Amino acid sequence: MRILVLTIALLFIVLLGALTVSDFVRYGVTALGVLSILVVAVFTIGVVGALRHPPRQ
């Protein structure tokens, strides 16, 4: 179950990243775009941290 939830979270992060890149291509670099990169980075750090440090048994 844990792997399923983490996989869905990673797919969500990839989708947000793709939408952010699409926004940069269409509108250029904006303040809101930079903020969205920070949000995606925070999500990524959290999910990768959860993947690297599984719960104690």
N, CA, C, O and CB atoms as a CASP TS submission, in Angstrom:
PFRMAT TS
TARGET T0000
AUTHOR 0000-0000-0000
METHOD Language model
MODEL 1
PARENT N/A
ATOM      1  N   MET     1       0.828  -1.195   0.000  1.00  0.00           N
ATOM      2  CA  MET     1       0.000   0.000   0.000  1.00  0.00           C
ATOM      3  C   MET     1       0.874   1.262   0.000  1.00  0.00           C
ATOM      4  O   MET     1       0.555   2.250  -0.660  1.00  0.00           O
ATOM      5  CB  MET     1      -0.943  -0.003   1.218  1.00  0.00           C
ATOM      6  N   ARG     2       1.984   1.209   0.753  1.00  0.00           N
ATOM      7  CA  ARG     2       2.884   2.356   0.841  1.00  0.00           C
ATOM      8  C   ARG     2       3.480   2.694  -0.519  1.00  0.00           C
ATOM      9  O   ARG     2       3.582   3.862  -0.893  1.00  0.00           O
ATOM     10  CB  ARG     2       4.000   2.080   1.848  1.00  0.00           C
ATOM     11  N   ILE     3       3.870   1.661  -1.250  1.00  0.00           N
ATOM     12  CA  ILE     3       4.468   1.873  -2.568  1.00  0.00           C
ATOM     13  C   ILE     3       3.446   2.497  -3.526  1.00  0.00           C
ATOM     14  O   ILE     3       3.800   3.355  -4.334  1.00  0.00           O
ATOM     15  CB  ILE     3       5.000   0.538  -3.142  1.00  0.00           C
ATOM     16  N   LEU     4       2.203   2.075  -3.441  1.00  0.00           N
ATOM     17  CA  LEU     4       1.152   2.629  -4.299  1.00  0.00           C
ATOM     18  C   LEU     4       0.962   4.122  -4.032  1.00  0.00           C
ATOM     19  O   LEU     4       0.875   4.917  -4.968  1.00  0.00           O
ATOM     20  CB  LEU     4      -0.175   1.878  -4.078  1.00  0.00           C
ATOM     21  N   VAL     5       0.900   4.493  -2.775  1.00  0.00           N
ATOM     22  CA  VAL     5       0.710   5.903  -2.420  1.00  0.00           C
ATOM     23  C   VAL     5       1.908   6.732  -2.867  1.00  0.00           C
ATOM     24  O   VAL     5       1.737   7.836  -3.384  1.00  0.00           O
ATOM     25  CB  VAL     5       0.495   6.057  -0.900  1.00  0.00           C
ATOM     26  N   LEU     6       3.114   6.214  -2.676  1.00  0.00           N
ATOM     27  CA  LEU     6       4.300   6.953  -3.094  1.00  0.00           C
ATOM     28  C   LEU     6       4.377   7.063  -4.615  1.00  0.00           C
ATOM     29  O   LEU     6       4.829   8.083  -5.135  1.00  0.00           O
ATOM     30  CB  LEU     6       5.559   6.281  -2.552  1.00  0.00           C
ATOM     31  N   THR     7       3.949   6.040  -5.324  1.00  0.00           N
ATOM     32  CA  THR     7       3.932   6.090  -6.788  1.00  0.00           C
ATOM     33  C   THR     7       2.951   7.145  -7.282  1.00  0.00           C
ATOM     34  O   THR     7       3.259   7.903  -8.202  1.00  0.00           O
ATOM     35  CB  THR     7       3.567   4.716  -7.371  1.00  0.00           C
ATOM     36  N   ILE     8       1.785   7.194  -6.676  1.00  0.00           N
ATOM     37  CA  ILE     8       0.797   8.209  -7.054  1.00  0.00           C
ATOM     38  C   ILE     8       1.337   9.607  -6.759  1.00  0.00           C
ATOM     39  O   ILE     8       1.135  10.529  -7.550  1.00  0.00           O
ATOM     40  CB  ILE     8      -0.540   7.978  -6.303  1.00  0.00           C
ATOM     41  N   ALA     9       2.020   9.770  -5.630  1.00  0.00           N
ATOM     42  CA  ALA     9       2.607  11.068  -5.289  1.00  0.00           C
ATOM     43  C   ALA     9       3.675  11.467  -6.303  1.00  0.00           C
ATOM     44  O   ALA     9       3.753  12.632  -6.692  1.00  0.00           O
ATOM     45  CB  ALA     9       3.209  11.030  -3.876  1.00  0.00           C
ATOM     46  N   LEU    10       4.497  10.513  -6.732  1.00  0.00           N
ATOM     47  CA  LEU    10       5.518  10.820  -7.735  1.00  0.00           C
ATOM     48  C   LEU    10       4.884  11.193  -9.076  1.00  0.00           C
ATOM     49  O   LEU    10       5.368  12.097  -9.758  1.00  0.00           O
ATOM     50  CB  LEU    10       6.462   9.625  -7.915  1.00  0.00           C
ATOM     51  N   LEU    11       3.814  10.509  -9.454  1.00  0.00           N
ATOM     52  CA  LEU    11       3.111  10.864 -10.690  1.00  0.00           C
ATOM     53  C   LEU    11       2.524  12.274 -10.600  1.00  0.00           C
ATOM     54  O   LEU    11       2.545  13.026 -11.575  1.00  0.00           O
ATOM     55  CB  LEU    11       1.996   9.844 -10.984  1.00  0.00           C
ATOM     56  N   PHE    12       2.007  12.621  -9.440  1.00  0.00           N
ATOM     57  CA  PHE    12       1.473  13.964  -9.212  1.00  0.00           C
ATOM     58  C   PHE    12       2.578  15.009  -9.364  1.00  0.00           C
ATOM     59  O   PHE    12       2.363  16.061  -9.966  1.00  0.00           O
ATOM     60  CB  PHE    12       0.829  14.062  -7.811  1.00  0.00           C
ATOM     61  N   ILE    13       3.759  14.719  -8.818  1.00  0.00           N
ATOM     62  CA  ILE    13       4.886  15.643  -8.912  1.00  0.00           C
ATOM     63  C   ILE    13       5.327  15.805 -10.365  1.00  0.00           C
ATOM     64  O   ILE    13       5.601  16.918 -10.814  1.00  0.00           O
ATOM     65  CB  ILE    13       6.062  15.150  -8.049  1.00  0.00           C
ATOM     66  N   VAL    14       5.393  14.697 -11.094  1.00  0.00           N
ATOM     67  CA  VAL    14       5.781  14.767 -12.508  1.00  0.00           C
ATOM     68  C   VAL    14       4.760  15.584 -13.297  1.00  0.00           C
ATOM     69  O   VAL    14       5.134  16.380 -14.158  1.00  0.00           O
ATOM     70  CB  VAL    14       5.911  13.345 -13.111  1.00  0.00           C
ATOM     71  N   LEU    15       3.484  15.393 -13.010  1.00  0.00           N
ATOM     72  CA  LEU    15       2.443  16.165 -13.694  1.00  0.00           C
ATOM     73  C   LEU    15       2.581  17.658 -13.393  1.00  0.00           C
ATOM     74  O   LEU    15       2.496  18.484 -14.303  1.00  0.00           O
ATOM     75  CB  LEU    15       1.047  15.670 -13.276  1.00  0.00           C
ATOM     76  N   LEU    16       2.792  18.005 -12.135  1.00  0.00           N
ATOM     77  CA  LEU    16       2.975  19.415 -11.783  1.00  0.00           C
ATOM     78  C   LEU    16       4.210  20.001 -12.458  1.00  0.00           C
ATOM     79  O   LEU    16       4.186  21.142 -12.920  1.00  0.00           O
ATOM     80  CB  LEU    16       3.085  19.574 -10.266  1.00  0.00           C
ATOM     81  N   GLY    17       5.287  19.225 -12.516  1.00  0.00           N
ATOM     82  CA  GLY    17       6.500  19.686 -13.194  1.00  0.00           C
ATOM     83  C   GLY    17       6.268  19.910 -14.674  1.00  0.00           C
ATOM     84  O   GLY    17       6.737  20.902 -15.232  1.00  0.00           O
ATOM     85  N   ALA    18       5.548  18.997 -15.319  1.00  0.00           N
ATOM     86  CA  ALA    18       5.258  19.145 -16.747  1.00  0.00           C
ATOM     87  C   ALA    18       4.379  20.369 -17.004  1.00  0.00           C
ATOM     88  O   ALA    18       4.590  21.095 -17.975  1.00  0.00           O
ATOM     89  CB  ALA    18       4.572  17.879 -17.287  1.00  0.00           C
ATOM     90  N   LEU    19       3.408  20.592 -16.145  1.00  0.00           N
ATOM     91  CA  LEU    19       2.553  21.775 -16.304  1.00  0.00           C
ATOM     92  C   LEU    19       3.343  23.066 -16.082  1.00  0.00           C
ATOM     93  O   LEU    19       3.091  24.073 -16.744  1.00  0.00           O
ATOM     94  CB  LEU    19       1.367  21.712 -15.326  1.00  0.00           C
ATOM     95  N   THR    20       4.289  23.035 -15.157  1.00  0.00           N
ATOM     96  CA  THR    20       5.129  24.203 -14.908  1.00  0.00           C
ATOM     97  C   THR    20       6.006  24.504 -16.118  1.00  0.00           C
ATOM     98  O   THR    20       6.130  25.657 -16.529  1.00  0.00           O
ATOM     99  CB  THR    20       5.999  23.985 -13.661  1.00  0.00           C
ATOM    100  N   VAL    21       6.612  23.470 -16.683  1.00  0.00           N
ATOM    101  CA  VAL    21       7.437  23.664 -17.884  1.00  0.00           C
ATOM    102  C   VAL    21       6.575  24.184 -19.033  1.00  0.00           C
ATOM    103  O   VAL    21       6.998  25.067 -19.779  1.00  0.00           O
ATOM    104  CB  VAL    21       8.138  22.337 -18.292  1.00  0.00           C
ATOM    105  N   SER    22       5.386  23.644 -19.173  1.00  0.00           N
ATOM    106  CA  SER    22       4.469  24.113 -20.216  1.00  0.00           C
ATOM    107  C   SER    22       4.129  25.593 -20.025  1.00  0.00           C
ATOM    108  O   SER    22       4.039  26.343 -20.996  1.00  0.00           O
ATOM    109  CB  SER    22       3.180  23.269 -20.213  1.00  0.00           C
ATOM    110  N   ASP    23       3.942  26.002 -18.787  1.00  0.00           N
ATOM    111  CA  ASP    23       3.656  27.403 -18.492  1.00  0.00           C
ATOM    112  C   ASP    23       4.850  28.286 -18.841  1.00  0.00           C
ATOM    113  O   ASP    23       4.676  29.381 -19.376  1.00  0.00           O
ATOM    114  CB  ASP    23       3.283  27.575 -17.014  1.00  0.00           C
ATOM    115  N   PHE    24       6.061  27.816 -18.540  1.00  0.00           N
ATOM    116  CA  PHE    24       7.258  28.585 -18.880  1.00  0.00           C
ATOM    117  C   PHE    24       7.405  28.740 -20.390  1.00  0.00           C
ATOM    118  O   PHE    24       7.796  29.803 -20.873  1.00  0.00           O
ATOM    119  CB  PHE    24       8.504  27.914 -18.299  1.00  0.00           C
ATOM    120  N   VAL    25       7.096  27.689 -21.129  1.00  0.00           N
ATOM    121  CA  VAL    25       7.198  27.755 -22.588  1.00  0.00           C
ATOM    122  C   VAL    25       6.174  28.743 -23.145  1.00  0.00           C
ATOM    123  O   VAL    25       6.473  29.504 -24.066  1.00  0.00           O
ATOM    124  CB  VAL    25       6.990  26.353 -23.214  1.00  0.00           C
ATOM    125  N   ARG    26       4.991  28.726 -22.591  1.00  0.00           N
ATOM    126  CA  ARG    26       3.916  29.576 -23.119  1.00  0.00           C
ATOM    127  C   ARG    26       4.055  31.033 -22.687  1.00  0.00           C
ATOM    128  O   ARG    26       3.906  31.933 -23.514  1.00  0.00           O
ATOM    129  CB  ARG    26       2.568  29.044 -22.673  1.00  0.00           C
ATOM    130  N   TYR    27       4.339  31.284 -21.396  1.00  0.00           N
ATOM    131  CA  TYR    27       4.312  32.647 -20.868  1.00  0.00           C
ATOM    132  C   TYR    27       5.674  33.185 -20.447  1.00  0.00           C
ATOM    133  O   TYR    27       5.780  34.349 -20.061  1.00  0.00           O
ATOM    134  CB  TYR    27       3.391  32.706 -19.706  1.00  0.00           C
ATOM    135  N   GLY    28       6.709  32.370 -20.511  1.00  0.00           N
ATOM    136  CA  GLY    28       8.015  32.808 -20.042  1.00  0.00           C
ATOM    137  C   GLY    28       8.108  32.679 -18.528  1.00  0.00           C
ATOM    138  O   GLY    28       7.187  32.193 -17.872  1.00  0.00           O
ATOM    139  N   VAL    29       9.226  33.118 -17.992  1.00  0.00           N
ATOM    140  CA  VAL    29       9.447  33.020 -16.548  1.00  0.00           C
ATOM    141  C   VAL    29       8.684  34.145 -15.853  1.00  0.00           C
ATOM    142  O   VAL    29       8.884  35.324 -16.146  1.00  0.00           O
ATOM    143  CB  VAL    29      10.971  33.087 -16.204  1.00  0.00           C
ATOM    144  N   THR    30       7.807  33.758 -14.929  1.00  0.00           N
ATOM    145  CA  THR    30       7.035  34.726 -14.150  1.00  0.00           C
ATOM    146  C   THR    30       7.236  34.422 -12.664  1.00  0.00           C
ATOM    147  O   THR    30       7.775  33.377 -12.298  1.00  0.00           O
ATOM    148  CB  THR    30       5.511  34.680 -14.533  1.00  0.00           C
ATOM    149  N   ALA    31       6.798  35.342 -11.828  1.00  0.00           N
ATOM    150  CA  ALA    31       6.919  35.135 -10.386  1.00  0.00           C
ATOM    151  C   ALA    31       6.104  33.921  -9.943  1.00  0.00           C
ATOM    152  O   ALA    31       6.548  33.147  -9.096  1.00  0.00           O
ATOM    153  CB  ALA    31       6.461  36.390  -9.623  1.00  0.00           C
ATOM    154  N   LEU    32       4.927  33.758 -10.510  1.00  0.00           N
ATOM    155  CA  LEU    32       4.090  32.611 -10.163  1.00  0.00           C
ATOM    156  C   LEU    32       4.728  31.306 -10.627  1.00  0.00           C
ATOM    157  O   LEU    32       4.599  30.280  -9.959  1.00  0.00           O
ATOM    158  CB  LEU    32       2.696  32.763 -10.778  1.00  0.00           C
ATOM    159  N   GLY    33       5.406  31.337 -11.753  1.00  0.00           N
ATOM    160  CA  GLY    33       6.110  30.154 -12.242  1.00  0.00           C
ATOM    161  C   GLY    33       7.250  29.752 -11.324  1.00  0.00           C
ATOM    162  O   GLY    33       7.447  28.568 -11.048  1.00  0.00           O
ATOM    163  N   VAL    34       7.994  30.735 -10.854  1.00  0.00           N
ATOM    164  CA  VAL    34       9.087  30.454  -9.917  1.00  0.00           C
ATOM    165  C   VAL    34       8.525  29.895  -8.615  1.00  0.00           C
ATOM    166  O   VAL    34       9.106  28.976  -8.038  1.00  0.00           O
ATOM    167  CB  VAL    34       9.920  31.733  -9.642  1.00  0.00           C
ATOM    168  N   LEU    35       7.414  30.432  -8.150  1.00  0.00           N
ATOM    169  CA  LEU    35       6.771  29.912  -6.948  1.00  0.00           C
ATOM    170  C   LEU    35       6.329  28.467  -7.150  1.00  0.00           C
ATOM    171  O   LEU    35       6.445  27.646  -6.240  1.00  0.00           O
ATOM    172  CB  LEU    35       5.570  30.783  -6.563  1.00  0.00           C
ATOM    173  N   SER    36       5.829  28.159  -8.329  1.00  0.00           N
ATOM    174  CA  SER    36       5.400  26.779  -8.589  1.00  0.00           C
ATOM    175  C   SER    36       6.589  25.825  -8.597  1.00  0.00           C
ATOM    176  O   SER    36       6.452  24.677  -8.174  1.00  0.00           O
ATOM    177  CB  SER    36       4.651  26.693  -9.926  1.00  0.00           C
ATOM    178  N   ILE    37       7.747  26.269  -9.067  1.00  0.00           N
ATOM    179  CA  ILE    37       8.951  25.429  -9.000  1.00  0.00           C
ATOM    180  C   ILE    37       9.305  25.143  -7.547  1.00  0.00           C
ATOM    181  O   ILE    37       9.690  24.023  -7.208  1.00  0.00           O
ATOM    182  CB  ILE    37      10.145  26.114  -9.720  1.00  0.00           C
ATOM    183  N   LEU    38       9.177  26.141  -6.694  1.00  0.00           N
ATOM    184  CA  LEU    38       9.467  25.929  -5.271  1.00  0.00           C
ATOM    185  C   LEU    38       8.497  24.924  -4.653  1.00  0.00           C
ATOM    186  O   LEU    38       8.906  24.082  -3.853  1.00  0.00           O
ATOM    187  CB  LEU    38       9.400  27.260  -4.507  1.00  0.00           C
ATOM    188  N   VAL    39       7.229  25.003  -5.015  1.00  0.00           N
ATOM    189  CA  VAL    39       6.238  24.060  -4.492  1.00  0.00           C
ATOM    190  C   VAL    39       6.549  22.643  -4.962  1.00  0.00           C
ATOM    191  O   VAL    39       6.490  21.700  -4.172  1.00  0.00           O
ATOM    192  CB  VAL    39       4.817  24.467  -4.929  1.00  0.00           C
ATOM    193  N   VAL    40       6.877  22.488  -6.237  1.00  0.00           N
ATOM    194  CA  VAL    40       7.229  21.166  -6.765  1.00  0.00           C
ATOM    195  C   VAL    40       8.483  20.644  -6.071  1.00  0.00           C
ATOM    196  O   VAL    40       8.574  19.451  -5.779  1.00  0.00           O
ATOM    197  CB  VAL    40       7.445  21.225  -8.299  1.00  0.00           C
ATOM    198  N   ALA    41       9.444  21.513  -5.806  1.00  0.00           N
ATOM    199  CA  ALA    41      10.669  21.093  -5.117  1.00  0.00           C
ATOM    200  C   ALA    41      10.366  20.613  -3.697  1.00  0.00           C
ATOM    201  O   ALA    41      10.935  19.617  -3.250  1.00  0.00           O
ATOM    202  CB  ALA    41      11.684  22.250  -5.076  1.00  0.00           C
ATOM    203  N   VAL    42       9.486  21.302  -2.990  1.00  0.00           N
ATOM    204  CA  VAL    42       9.127  20.887  -1.629  1.00  0.00           C
ATOM    205  C   VAL    42       8.432  19.525  -1.655  1.00  0.00           C
ATOM    206  O   VAL    42       8.730  18.662  -0.829  1.00  0.00           O
ATOM    207  CB  VAL    42       8.213  21.943  -0.959  1.00  0.00           C
ATOM    208  N   PHE    43       7.510  19.330  -2.597  1.00  0.00           N
ATOM    209  CA  PHE    43       6.860  18.021  -2.742  1.00  0.00           C
ATOM    210  C   PHE    43       7.885  16.938  -3.033  1.00  0.00           C
ATOM    211  O   PHE    43       7.839  15.859  -2.443  1.00  0.00           O
ATOM    212  CB  PHE    43       5.805  18.061  -3.859  1.00  0.00           C
ATOM    213  N   THR    44       8.809  17.224  -3.942  1.00  0.00           N
ATOM    214  CA  THR    44       9.814  16.236  -4.336  1.00  0.00           C
ATOM    215  C   THR    44      10.702  15.862  -3.160  1.00  0.00           C
ATOM    216  O   THR    44      10.981  14.682  -2.947  1.00  0.00           O
ATOM    217  CB  THR    44      10.666  16.769  -5.488  1.00  0.00           C
ATOM    218  N   ILE    45      11.145  16.838  -2.405  1.00  0.00           N
ATOM    219  CA  ILE    45      11.993  16.564  -1.243  1.00  0.00           C
ATOM    220  C   ILE    45      11.250  15.694  -0.237  1.00  0.00           C
ATOM    221  O   ILE    45      11.831  14.766   0.325  1.00  0.00           O
ATOM    222  CB  ILE    45      12.446  17.879  -0.578  1.00  0.00           C
ATOM    223  N   GLY    46       9.987  15.982  -0.008  1.00  0.00           N
ATOM    224  CA  GLY    46       9.206  15.182   0.936  1.00  0.00           C
ATOM    225  C   GLY    46       9.023  13.750   0.487  1.00  0.00           C
ATOM    226  O   GLY    46       9.170  12.826   1.286  1.00  0.00           O
ATOM    227  N   VAL    47       8.702  13.552  -0.784  1.00  0.00           N
ATOM    228  CA  VAL    47       8.468  12.193  -1.284  1.00  0.00           C
ATOM    229  C   VAL    47       9.769  11.407  -1.354  1.00  0.00           C
ATOM    230  O   VAL    47       9.804  10.238  -0.971  1.00  0.00           O
ATOM    231  CB  VAL    47       7.805  12.233  -2.667  1.00  0.00           C
ATOM    232  N   VAL    48      10.835  12.030  -1.836  1.00  0.00           N
ATOM    233  CA  VAL    48      12.124  11.331  -1.892  1.00  0.00           C
ATOM    234  C   VAL    48      12.603  10.996  -0.479  1.00  0.00           C
ATOM    235  O   VAL    48      13.175   9.929  -0.258  1.00  0.00           O
ATOM    236  CB  VAL    48      13.184  12.194  -2.630  1.00  0.00           C
ATOM    237  N   GLY    49      12.377  11.884   0.467  1.00  0.00           N
ATOM    238  CA  GLY    49      12.730  11.591   1.855  1.00  0.00           C
ATOM    239  C   GLY    49      11.956  10.404   2.394  1.00  0.00           C
ATOM    240  O   GLY    49      12.504   9.577   3.122  1.00  0.00           O
ATOM    241  N   ALA    50      10.690  10.318   2.041  1.00  0.00           N
ATOM    242  CA  ALA    50       9.877   9.181   2.474  1.00  0.00           C
ATOM    243  C   ALA    50      10.342   7.892   1.810  1.00  0.00           C
ATOM    244  O   ALA    50      10.309   6.832   2.434  1.00  0.00           O
ATOM    245  CB  ALA    50       8.398   9.428   2.161  1.00  0.00           C
ATOM    246  N   LEU    51      10.767   7.966   0.570  1.00  0.00           N
ATOM    247  CA  LEU    51      11.264   6.777  -0.123  1.00  0.00           C
ATOM    248  C   LEU    51      12.588   6.294   0.456  1.00  0.00           C
ATOM    249  O   LEU    51      12.818   5.090   0.570  1.00  0.00           O
ATOM    250  CB  LEU    51      11.427   7.064  -1.608  1.00  0.00           C
ATOM    251  N   ARG    52      13.446   7.223   0.816  1.00  0.00           N
ATOM    252  CA  ARG    52      14.775   6.844   1.305  1.00  0.00           C
ATOM    253  C   ARG    52      14.760   6.391   2.758  1.00  0.00           C
ATOM    254  O   ARG    52      15.647   5.646   3.176  1.00  0.00           O
ATOM    255  CB  ARG    52      15.729   8.002   1.152  1.00  0.00           C
ATOM    256  N   HIS    53      13.782   6.820   3.528  1.00  0.00           N
ATOM    257  CA  HIS    53      13.722   6.477   4.951  1.00  0.00           C
ATOM    258  C   HIS    53      12.376   5.836   5.267  1.00  0.00           C
ATOM    259  O   HIS    53      11.464   6.517   5.736  1.00  0.00           O
ATOM    260  CB  HIS    53      13.947   7.734   5.835  1.00  0.00           C
ATOM    261  N   PRO    54      12.241   4.544   5.019  1.00  0.00           N
ATOM    262  CA  PRO    54      10.967   3.872   5.324  1.00  0.00           C
ATOM    263  C   PRO    54      10.713   3.855   6.831  1.00  0.00           C
ATOM    264  O   PRO    54      11.646   4.018   7.618  1.00  0.00           O
ATOM    265  CB  PRO    54      10.968   2.427   4.769  1.00  0.00           C
ATOM    266  N   PRO    55       9.469   3.659   7.232  1.00  0.00           N
ATOM    267  CA  PRO    55       9.156   3.647   8.665  1.00  0.00           C
ATOM    268  C   PRO    55       9.842   2.484   9.380  1.00  0.00           C
ATOM    269  O   PRO    55      10.100   1.434   8.792  1.00  0.00           O
ATOM    270  CB  PRO    55       7.642   3.565   8.876  1.00  0.00           C
ATOM    271  N   ARG    56      10.125   2.699  10.647  1.00  0.00           N
ATOM    272  CA  ARG    56      10.764   1.647  11.446  1.00  0.00           C
ATOM    273  C   ARG    56       9.778   0.531  11.723  1.00  0.00           C
ATOM    274  O   ARG    56       8.585   0.771  11.912  1.00  0.00           O
ATOM    275  CB  ARG    56      11.311   2.215  12.770  1.00  0.00           C
ATOM    276  N   GLN    57      10.277  -0.668  11.745  1.00  0.00           N
ATOM    277  CA  GLN    57       9.424  -1.841  11.989  1.00  0.00           C
ATOM    278  C   GLN    57       9.274  -2.098  13.469  1.00  0.00           C
ATOM    279  O   GLN    57       8.592  -3.043  13.865  1.00  0.00           O
ATOM    280  CB  GLN    57       9.996  -3.081  11.302  1.00  0.00           C
TER
END
